[in-house]
Amino acid sequence: MAERFYDIMETDPRAAELLAMHPQPLTQIRQKFFEFLSGWLGGPALFEEKYGHPRLRARHLPFRIDEAMRDQWLMCMYQVLDEQVHDDLLKMQLKSRYTALAHHMINTD
């Protein structure tokens, strides 16, 4: 899921602004996102074991995240879910969780 998310971000021009705010190359951020998702989705808390509590909003405060950035992030994540999650109920639940998470990250008007 994490790999495909960043593949989409790197190739879809609709996510160009979102991609521009990420340090290149994306190797480390891909790994961190995988580790975060592992714990966030109920698996091993890989991110917390390495870096401590995610404190996502605090970690993202240096970046300007507005509704446009949220929408680009969700566009990438929704595509991942549409491609990889075949159970409709699970897909709906994950989209709901990701939407709430993305909205929480907004830190500017």
C-alpha positions in Angstrom: 0.0 0.0 0.0 2.8 2.4 0.9 4.8 1.6 -2.2 1.8 2.0 -4.5 0.8 5.3 -2.8 4.2 6.9 -3.6 4.2 5.3 -7.1 1.0 7.2 -7.8 2.2 10.4 -6.3 5.3 10.3 -8.5 3.5 9.6 -11.7 0.1 11.4 -11.5 0.4 15.0 -12.5 -2.6 15.8 -10.2 -0.3 15.1 -7.3 2.6 17.3 -8.4 2.3 19.8 -5.6 2.1 17.1 -3.0 5.2 15.4 -4.6 7.1 18.6 -4.5 6.9 18.9 -0.8 8.5 15.5 -0.2 12.3 15.1 0.0 13.8 13.2 -2.8 14.5 10.4 -3.3 11.4 8.9 -1.7 13.2 5.8 -0.4 13.2 6.7 3.3 9.7 8.2 3.3 8.3 5.1 1.6 9.8 3.0 4.4 8.5 5.3 7.1 5.0 5.3 5.6 5.0 1.5 5.5 6.1 1.4 9.2 3.5 3.9 10.2 0.7 2.0 8.3 1.7 -1.2 9.9 0.9 0.0 13.3 -2.0 2.3 12.3 -3.8 -0.5 10.6 -3.4 -2.9 13.6 -0.1 -4.7 12.8 3.3 -4.4 14.5 4.1 -0.8 15.7 7.2 -0.6 13.6 7.2 3.2 13.4 6.8 3.7 17.2 9.5 1.2 17.9 12.0 3.2 15.7 10.8 6.8 16.2 8.4 7.0 19.1 4.8 8.1 18.9 3.9 9.3 15.4 2.5 12.7 16.5 1.5 13.1 12.9 0.1 16.6 13.1 3.2 17.9 14.9 5.6 16.2 12.5 3.8 17.8 9.6 3.5 21.3 11.0 6.6 22.5 9.1 4.7 21.8 5.8 1.9 23.9 4.5 -1.1 21.5 4.3 -4.3 23.0 3.0 -7.4 21.4 1.5 -5.7 21.1 -1.9 -2.8 19.1 -0.3 -5.3 17.0 1.6 -7.3 16.3 -1.6 -4.1 15.3 -3.5 -3.1 12.9 -0.7 -6.5 11.4 -0.6 -6.6 11.0 -4.4 -3.5 8.9 -4.2 -4.7 6.9 -1.3 -8.2 6.3 -2.7 -6.6 5.0 -5.9 -4.5 2.6 -3.8 -7.6 1.4 -2.0 -9.5 1.0 -5.2 -6.7 -1.1 -6.7 -5.8 -3.2 -3.7 -8.8 -3.6 -1.5 -11.5 -5.8 -3.0 -13.9 -6.0 0.0 -16.3 -3.1 -0.3 -17.0 -2.7 3.4 -13.3 -2.7 4.3 -12.6 -0.2 1.5 -15.3 2.1 2.8 -14.0 1.8 6.3 -10.4 2.5 5.3 -11.5 5.5 3.1 -13.3 6.9 6.1 -10.3 6.5 8.4 -7.9 7.9 5.8 -10.2 10.9 5.1 -10.4 11.7 8.9 -6.6 11.4 9.1 -6.0 13.6 6.1 -8.5 16.3 7.3 -6.8 16.3 10.7 -3.5 17.2 9.0 -4.7 20.5 7.6 -2.7 23.3 9.2 -3.5 26.3 7.0 -6.4 27.9 5.3 
